[in-house]
Amino acid sequence: MTLFTLASRLQGLISMIILARLLVPDDFGIIAMAMSMIAGVELLTAFGFEVVLIQHPDPKAHHFHSAWTMNVILASVAALAAIALAEPIARFFDEPRLTPVMYALSVSAFVNGLENIHVVWFQKNLEFHRDFLFRFLPRLGSFIVTIPLAFYLRSYWALVAGMLFATISSVVLSYYLRPVMPRLSLAGVRDLLGFSKWLFVSNLLGYGIIRGSDIIVGRTLGSFGLGTYSLSFEIATLPTTQLTAPINRAVFPGYPKLASDLNLIRKGFLDVTGVIAAIALPAAIGIAAVAQVLVPVVLGEKWAHTIPLIEILAIYGAVGCLLTNVGPLFNAMARPQLMTYLQILGLMTLLPAVYYLSKEMGVVGAGWAFLLTTFISTPVTIYVVMRLLDFRLSALISIVWRPILAACLMYWIVSRFISSSDEADWVTLVLACGIGAIT
């Protein structure tokens, strides 16, 4: 999983640098609008049957067949919904270029439902070398397709083509790496739905939190504002999304094996939280510290207006990364409803804040809305986990205080160094990163 993170981020960083220089904020904004809508219709497929199969102590063949059948049915419905909504959505955003993009991505929504359900065995059996190949190779293929097309087309269609290629290649690869054919069956649906109904609600709320803000920003500030916001969010939260996700993906199948022993799962949760804090926290704070140099050097001067937003969102990511471990914990302990309740709190805080602050402060206001929400929800989440695992706050503080202190000191020293530098160039950026790592 660490290898996947390094390889994926290197590829993603190179891709982001090239695309940011070839394309304009409008291009990213159109794709963000389309993806927010596609993600909305794909909520019809968000029952999380894969999570249920991993969490289930002894899933049978009919459970896998039923999960695959439901995925195919729901993906077909989602694709048809995307086609039907393409023109109304384009009128909603006042962006006619959205219609053909929605048609293209509806194909991706359908194909994604055909993925071989048996690939969950990679994660369930801790076969992470196969999981690495399954997850990384389609991304690499997407990169190989997107970059040449971006040079040739100089258009958002390069991004669309890359996403379509990644989806199709992922489905083909799923049957190559796990050559076990699922078949049409609904015999085990009732067993799956008992757990997955909470995952569906949780995914619905997760969509509201992430994509709801995209819709508000796109409607309020247009494709330019949404393009600015989406790329800033991607860069600022890079450590929390790309460093913590593989860690949580690796530990989730292990949690159910510990769930019957409270002492073991408590220790496991605290240990993983400590690892996340040590790795992701300084990376997130580091993004905020070097943003003044990172943006003009890596993305170019046309993205300079994103610097304040990236700084705010990076701090949001730093706070949020400490609790990315709670979702796998709740699912492993068969308590997915706890995540649902916490997401309701986040949604009730975030969306009104994004709407009001983005109208008052522009795109930077959306960043402040996320930061405000995480400062409200984090103490509540910590309290819920403490009650669930029966530990004191001091046990958590003893694990995270060192990386928090080190990251804050690093931020101060790197900020002082950058403010004393005469130019924003590659030399300054490399030196700032080196100083931050040493600190």
C-alpha positions as CSV (number, residue, x, y, z in Angstrom):
1,M,0.0,0.0,0.0
2,T,2.9,2.3,0.6
3,L,4.3,1.5,-2.8
4,F,0.9,2.2,-4.3
5,T,0.9,5.6,-2.6
6,L,4.4,6.6,-3.8
7,A,3.8,5.4,-7.3
8,S,0.3,6.8,-7.6
9,R,1.3,10.2,-6.2
10,L,4.4,10.5,-8.4
11,Q,2.2,9.8,-11.4
12,G,-0.6,12.1,-10.1
13,L,1.9,14.9,-9.4
14,I,3.4,14.8,-12.8
15,S,0.0,14.7,-14.4
16,M,-1.3,17.6,-12.3
17,I,1.8,19.8,-13.2
18,I,1.4,19.1,-16.9
19,L,-2.4,19.5,-17.1
20,A,-2.3,22.7,-15.0
21,R,0.0,24.2,-17.6
22,L,-1.9,22.9,-20.6
23,L,-5.4,23.6,-19.5
24,V,-7.2,26.5,-17.8
25,P,-9.5,26.7,-14.7
26,D,-12.6,26.5,-16.9
27,D,-11.5,23.1,-18.1
28,F,-11.2,21.7,-14.6
29,G,-14.4,23.4,-13.7
30,I,-16.5,21.7,-16.4
31,I,-15.1,18.3,-15.3
32,A,-15.8,19.0,-11.7
33,M,-19.4,20.0,-12.5
34,A,-19.8,16.8,-14.5
35,M,-18.2,14.6,-11.9
36,S,-20.3,16.1,-9.1
37,M,-23.5,15.1,-11.1
38,I,-22.2,11.7,-12.1
39,A,-21.3,11.0,-8.5
40,G,-24.8,12.0,-7.6
41,V,-26.5,9.4,-9.9
42,E,-23.9,6.8,-8.9
43,L,-25.3,7.1,-5.4
44,L,-27.8,4.6,-6.7
45,T,-24.9,2.1,-6.7
46,A,-23.4,3.2,-3.3
47,F,-24.6,0.3,-1.2
48,G,-21.0,-0.8,-0.4
49,F,-21.5,-4.5,-1.1
50,E,-17.7,-4.9,-1.3
51,V,-17.4,-3.6,2.3
52,V,-20.1,-6.0,3.5
53,L,-18.2,-8.9,1.9
54,I,-15.0,-7.9,3.5
55,Q,-16.6,-7.4,6.9
56,H,-18.6,-10.7,6.7
57,P,-16.8,-13.5,8.6
58,D,-17.7,-16.2,6.1
59,P,-19.3,-15.0,2.8
60,K,-20.7,-17.7,0.5
61,A,-20.7,-17.9,-3.3
62,H,-24.3,-16.7,-3.5
63,H,-23.3,-13.5,-1.6
64,F,-20.7,-12.6,-4.3
65,H,-23.1,-13.4,-7.2
66,S,-25.8,-11.3,-5.6
67,A,-23.5,-8.4,-5.0
68,W,-22.3,-8.4,-8.6
69,T,-25.9,-8.7,-9.9
70,M,-27.0,-5.8,-7.8
71,N,-24.0,-3.7,-9.0
72,V,-24.9,-4.4,-12.7
73,I,-28.5,-3.5,-12.2
74,L,-27.8,-0.3,-10.2
75,A,-25.1,0.8,-12.6
76,S,-27.5,0.4,-15.5
77,V,-30.0,2.6,-13.8
78,A,-27.4,5.2,-12.9
79,A,-26.2,5.4,-16.5
80,L,-29.7,5.9,-17.8
81,A,-30.3,8.6,-15.2
82,A,-27.1,10.4,-16.2
83,I,-28.3,10.4,-19.8
84,A,-31.7,11.7,-18.9
85,L,-30.3,14.5,-16.7
86,A,-27.6,15.7,-19.0
87,E,-29.5,18.6,-20.6
88,P,-31.3,19.7,-17.4
89,I,-28.0,19.8,-15.6
90,A,-26.4,21.8,-18.3
91,R,-29.2,24.3,-18.1
92,F,-28.8,24.4,-14.2
93,F,-25.2,25.4,-14.5
94,D,-25.8,27.5,-17.6
95,E,-23.0,25.5,-19.2
96,P,-24.0,23.8,-22.5
97,R,-20.6,22.1,-22.8
98,L,-21.7,19.8,-20.0
99,T,-24.2,17.8,-22.0
100,P,-21.8,15.7,-24.2
101,V,-19.5,15.2,-21.2
102,M,-22.4,13.8,-19.2
103,Y,-23.2,11.4,-22.1
104,A,-19.6,10.2,-22.2
105,L,-19.3,9.7,-18.4
106,S,-22.6,7.8,-18.3
107,V,-20.8,5.1,-20.3
108,S,-18.2,5.0,-17.5
109,A,-20.9,4.7,-14.9
110,F,-22.3,1.6,-16.6
111,V,-19.0,-0.1,-17.3
112,N,-17.9,0.4,-13.7
113,G,-20.8,-1.8,-12.5
114,L,-19.4,-4.8,-14.5
115,E,-16.3,-5.0,-12.4
116,N,-15.5,-8.5,-11.1
117,I,-16.8,-8.6,-7.5
118,H,-14.3,-11.3,-6.6
119,V,-11.5,-8.8,-6.5
120,V,-12.5,-8.1,-2.9
121,W,-10.6,-11.2,-2.0
122,F,-7.4,-9.2,-2.6
123,Q,-8.2,-7.0,0.4
124,K,-10.0,-9.6,2.5
125,N,-7.1,-12.1,2.2
126,L,-4.5,-9.3,2.6
127,E,-3.2,-10.0,-0.9
128,F,-2.0,-6.4,-1.3
129,H,0.5,-7.1,-4.1
130,R,-2.5,-8.1,-6.3
131,D,-4.5,-5.1,-5.0
132,F,-1.6,-2.9,-5.9
133,L,-1.7,-4.1,-9.5
134,F,-5.4,-3.8,-9.7
135,R,-5.5,-0.2,-8.5
136,F,-2.4,1.2,-10.0
137,L,-2.2,-0.1,-13.6
138,P,-5.5,1.6,-14.7
139,R,-4.3,4.9,-13.3
140,L,-1.0,4.5,-15.1
141,G,-2.9,3.7,-18.3
142,S,-5.1,6.8,-17.8
143,F,-2.0,8.9,-17.4
144,I,-0.6,7.6,-20.7
145,V,-3.8,8.4,-22.5
146,T,-4.6,11.8,-20.9
147,I,-1.2,13.6,-21.2
148,P,-0.7,13.1,-25.0
149,L,-4.4,14.0,-25.6
150,A,-4.0,17.2,-23.5
151,F,-1.0,18.3,-25.6
152,Y,-3.0,17.6,-28.8
153,L,-6.5,18.8,-27.8
154,R,-5.7,21.4,-25.2
155,S,-9.2,20.6,-23.9
156,Y,-11.1,19.0,-21.0
157,W,-11.9,16.1,-23.4
158,A,-8.4,14.8,-22.6
159,L,-9.5,14.3,-19.0
160,V,-12.8,12.6,-20.1
161,A,-10.9,10.2,-22.3
162,G,-8.5,9.4,-19.5
163,M,-11.3,8.6,-17.1
164,L,-13.1,6.4,-19.6
165,F,-9.9,4.4,-20.3
166,A,-9.2,4.0,-16.5
167,T,-12.7,2.6,-15.9
168,I,-12.7,0.2,-18.9
169,S,-9.1,-1.1,-18.1
170,S,-10.0,-1.6,-14.5
171,V,-12.9,-3.8,-15.4
172,V,-10.9,-5.9,-17.8
173,L,-8.0,-6.2,-15.3
174,S,-10.4,-7.4,-12.6
175,Y,-11.3,-10.5,-14.6
176,Y,-7.6,-11.1,-15.6
177,L,-6.3,-10.9,-12.0
178,R,-9.2,-12.9,-10.5
179,P,-10.5,-15.2,-13.2
180,V,-13.6,-16.3,-11.3
181,M,-16.8,-15.4,-13.2
182,P,-19.8,-14.1,-11.2
183,R,-23.3,-15.0,-12.4
184,L,-26.7,-13.4,-12.2
185,S,-28.3,-14.2,-8.9
186,L,-30.3,-12.4,-6.1
187,A,-30.3,-15.2,-3.6
188,G,-28.1,-13.4,-1.0
189,V,-29.5,-9.9,-1.4
190,R,-31.4,-9.9,1.9
191,D,-28.2,-10.8,3.8
192,L,-26.3,-8.0,2.1
193,L,-28.8,-5.2,2.6
194,G,-29.0,-5.6,6.4
195,F,-25.5,-4.1,6.7
196,S,-25.3,-2.1,3.4
197,K,-28.3,0.1,4.0
198,W,-26.2,2.1,6.5
199,L,-23.4,2.3,4.1
200,F,-25.8,3.6,1.4
201,V,-26.9,6.4,3.8
202,S,-23.3,7.1,4.7
203,N,-22.3,7.3,1.1
204,L,-25.3,9.6,0.4
205,L,-24.1,12.0,3.2
206,G,-20.5,11.8,2.0
207,Y,-21.7,12.9,-1.4
208,G,-23.5,15.8,0.2
209,I,-20.4,16.8,2.0
210,I,-17.9,16.7,-0.9
211,R,-20.0,17.1,-4.1
212,G,-22.6,19.3,-2.4
213,S,-20.0,21.9,-2.0
214,D,-19.0,21.5,-5.6
215,I,-22.5,22.1,-6.8
216,I,-22.9,25.2,-4.6
217,V,-19.5,26.7,-5.7
218,G,-20.3,25.9,-9.4
219,R,-23.7,27.4,-9.2
220,T,-22.5,30.5,-7.3
221,L,-19.1,31.2,-8.9
222,G,-19.3,29.4,-12.3
223,S,-16.9,27.1,-14.0
224,F,-13.8,29.3,-13.3
225,G,-14.6,29.4,-9.6
226,L,-15.3,25.7,-9.4
227,G,-12.1,24.9,-11.4
228,T,-10.1,27.0,-9.0
229,Y,-11.7,25.3,-6.0
230,S,-11.5,21.7,-7.2
231,L,-7.8,21.9,-8.1
232,S,-7.0,23.7,-4.8
233,F,-8.8,21.0,-2.9
234,E,-7.0,18.3,-4.8
235,I,-3.6,19.7,-4.0
236,A,-4.3,20.8,-0.4
237,T,-5.8,17.5,0.7
238,L,-3.3,15.4,-1.2
239,P,-1.7,14.0,2.0
240,T,-5.0,13.1,3.7
241,T,-6.5,11.4,0.6
242,Q,-3.5,9.7,-0.8
243,L,-1.4,8.8,2.3
244,T,-4.1,7.8,4.6
245,A,-6.4,6.0,2.2
246,P,-4.0,3.1,1.5
247,I,-3.2,2.8,5.2
248,N,-6.9,2.5,6.0
249,R,-7.5,0.1,3.1
250,A,-4.8,-2.2,4.5
251,V,-6.0,-2.2,8.1
252,F,-9.7,-2.5,7.4
253,P,-9.7,-6.2,6.7
254,G,-7.6,-6.7,9.8
255,Y,-10.0,-4.9,12.1
256,P,-12.8,-7.5,12.0
257,K,-10.3,-10.1,13.2
258,L,-9.7,-7.9,16.4
259,A,-13.3,-6.7,16.9
260,S,-14.1,-9.5,19.4
261,D,-11.4,-8.2,21.8
262,L,-11.8,-4.6,22.9
263,N,-8.2,-4.3,24.1
264,L,-6.8,-5.5,20.8
265,I,-8.9,-3.3,18.6
266,R,-8.3,-0.3,20.9
267,K,-4.6,-0.8,20.6
268,G,-4.9,-1.3,16.8
269,F,-6.9,1.9,16.4
270,L,-4.5,4.0,18.5
271,D,-1.4,2.5,16.7
272,V,-2.8,3.3,13.3
273,T,-3.8,6.8,14.3
274,G,-0.2,7.3,15.5
275,V,1.1,6.2,12.1
276,I,-1.3,8.5,10.3
277,A,-0.3,11.4,12.5
278,A,3.4,10.8,11.9
279,I,3.1,10.5,8.1
280,A,0.1,12.6,7.0
281,L,0.1,15.5,9.5
282,P,3.5,17.0,8.6
283,A,2.8,16.4,4.9
284,A,-0.5,18.4,5.1
285,I,1.0,21.2,7.1
286,G,4.0,21.2,4.7
287,I,1.6,22.0,1.8
288,A,0.3,25.0,3.7
289,A,3.9,26.1,4.5
290,V,5.2,26.0,0.9
291,A,2.1,27.1,-1.0
292,Q,3.5,30.6,-1.7
293,V,6.3,29.0,-3.7
294,L,4.7,25.7,-4.8
295,V,1.9,27.3,-6.8
296,P,3.9,29.7,-9.1
297,V,6.7,27.2,-9.6
298,V,4.7,24.0,-10.1
299,L,1.4,25.2,-11.6
300,G,2.3,28.5,-13.1
301,E,1.4,32.2,-12.4
302,K,-2.1,31.8,-13.8
303,W,-3.0,29.7,-10.7
304,A,-1.5,32.3,-8.2
305,H,-5.0,33.2,-7.0
306,T,-5.4,29.7,-5.5
307,I,-2.6,30.2,-2.9
308,P,-4.9,31.5,0.0
309,L,-7.4,28.7,-0.6
310,I,-4.7,26.0,-0.7
311,E,-3.3,27.3,2.6
312,I,-6.7,27.1,4.3
313,L,-7.7,23.7,2.9
314,A,-4.3,22.3,3.8
315,I,-4.9,23.1,7.4
316,Y,-8.4,21.5,7.1
317,G,-6.7,18.4,5.7
318,A,-4.2,18.3,8.5
319,V,-6.9,18.4,11.2
320,G,-9.1,15.9,9.3
321,C,-6.4,13.4,8.6
322,L,-6.2,12.4,12.3
323,L,-9.7,10.9,12.1
324,T,-9.7,9.2,8.7
325,N,-9.3,5.9,10.6
326,V,-12.7,6.0,12.3
327,G,-14.7,4.9,9.2
328,P,-13.0,1.5,8.9
329,L,-13.2,1.1,12.6
330,F,-17.0,1.6,12.7
331,N,-17.5,-0.7,9.7
332,A,-15.3,-3.4,11.2
333,M,-17.3,-3.3,14.5
334,A,-20.6,-3.4,12.6
335,R,-21.5,0.1,13.8
336,P,-21.8,2.0,10.4
337,Q,-24.6,4.0,11.8
338,L,-22.2,6.0,14.0
339,M,-20.5,7.3,10.9
340,T,-23.9,8.2,9.5
341,Y,-24.7,10.4,12.5
342,L,-21.3,12.1,12.4
343,Q,-21.8,12.9,8.7
344,I,-25.2,14.4,9.3
345,L,-23.6,16.8,11.8
346,G,-20.9,17.6,9.2
347,L,-23.4,18.1,6.4
348,M,-25.7,20.4,8.5
349,T,-22.7,22.6,9.2
350,L,-20.8,22.5,5.9
351,L,-23.4,23.3,3.2
352,P,-24.9,26.4,4.8
353,A,-21.4,27.6,5.5
354,V,-20.2,27.0,2.0
355,Y,-23.2,28.8,0.5
356,Y,-23.0,31.9,2.8
357,L,-19.2,32.3,2.9
358,S,-18.6,31.7,-0.9
359,K,-21.2,34.4,-1.7
360,E,-19.5,36.8,0.8
361,M,-15.8,35.9,0.3
362,G,-15.7,34.2,-3.1
363,V,-13.9,30.8,-3.5
364,V,-11.8,31.4,-0.4
365,G,-15.0,31.3,1.6
366,A,-15.5,27.6,0.7
367,G,-12.2,26.9,2.3
368,W,-13.1,28.6,5.5
369,A,-16.4,26.6,5.5
370,F,-14.5,23.3,5.5
371,L,-12.1,24.5,8.2
372,L,-15.0,25.6,10.4
373,T,-16.8,22.3,9.9
374,T,-13.8,20.2,10.9
375,F,-13.2,22.2,14.0
376,I,-16.9,21.6,15.0
377,S,-17.0,17.9,14.1
378,T,-13.6,16.7,15.3
379,P,-14.3,17.0,19.1
380,V,-17.6,15.1,18.6
381,T,-15.9,12.4,16.6
382,I,-13.2,11.9,19.2
383,Y,-15.8,11.7,22.0
384,V,-17.8,9.0,20.1
385,V,-14.6,6.9,19.5
386,M,-13.6,7.3,23.1
387,R,-17.0,5.9,24.3
388,L,-16.9,3.1,21.7
389,L,-13.4,1.9,22.6
390,D,-13.4,2.9,26.2
391,F,-10.2,5.0,26.5
392,R,-9.3,8.4,27.9
393,L,-8.4,11.5,25.9
394,S,-4.8,11.3,27.4
395,A,-4.2,8.0,25.5
396,L,-4.9,9.8,22.2
397,I,-2.9,12.9,23.1
398,S,0.1,10.8,24.1
399,I,0.2,9.5,20.5
400,V,-0.4,12.7,18.5
401,W,1.3,15.5,20.5
402,R,4.8,14.9,19.1
403,P,3.8,15.0,15.4
404,I,1.5,18.0,16.1
405,L,4.3,19.9,17.8
406,A,6.9,19.0,15.2
407,A,4.5,20.0,12.3
408,C,3.8,23.4,13.9
409,L,7.5,24.1,14.4
410,M,8.2,23.0,10.8
411,Y,5.5,25.4,9.6
412,W,7.0,28.4,11.4
413,I,10.5,27.7,10.3
414,V,9.6,27.1,6.6
415,S,7.3,30.1,6.5
416,R,10.1,32.3,7.9
417,F,12.6,30.9,5.3
418,I,10.2,31.5,2.4
419,S,9.3,35.1,3.5
420,S,13.0,35.9,3.6
421,S,13.7,34.6,0.1
422,D,13.9,37.0,-2.8
423,E,12.3,34.8,-5.5
424,A,9.8,32.0,-5.9
425,D,11.8,29.4,-7.9
426,W,12.7,25.7,-7.9
427,V,15.7,26.3,-5.7
428,T,13.6,28.0,-3.0
429,L,11.0,25.2,-3.2
430,V,13.5,22.4,-2.9
431,L,15.3,24.2,0.0
432,A,12.0,24.8,1.8
433,C,11.0,21.2,1.5
434,G,14.4,20.1,2.7
435,I,14.3,22.4,5.7
436,G,10.8,21.2,6.5
437,A,11.8,17.5,6.4
438,I,14.9,18.1,8.6
439,T,12.8,20.1,11.1
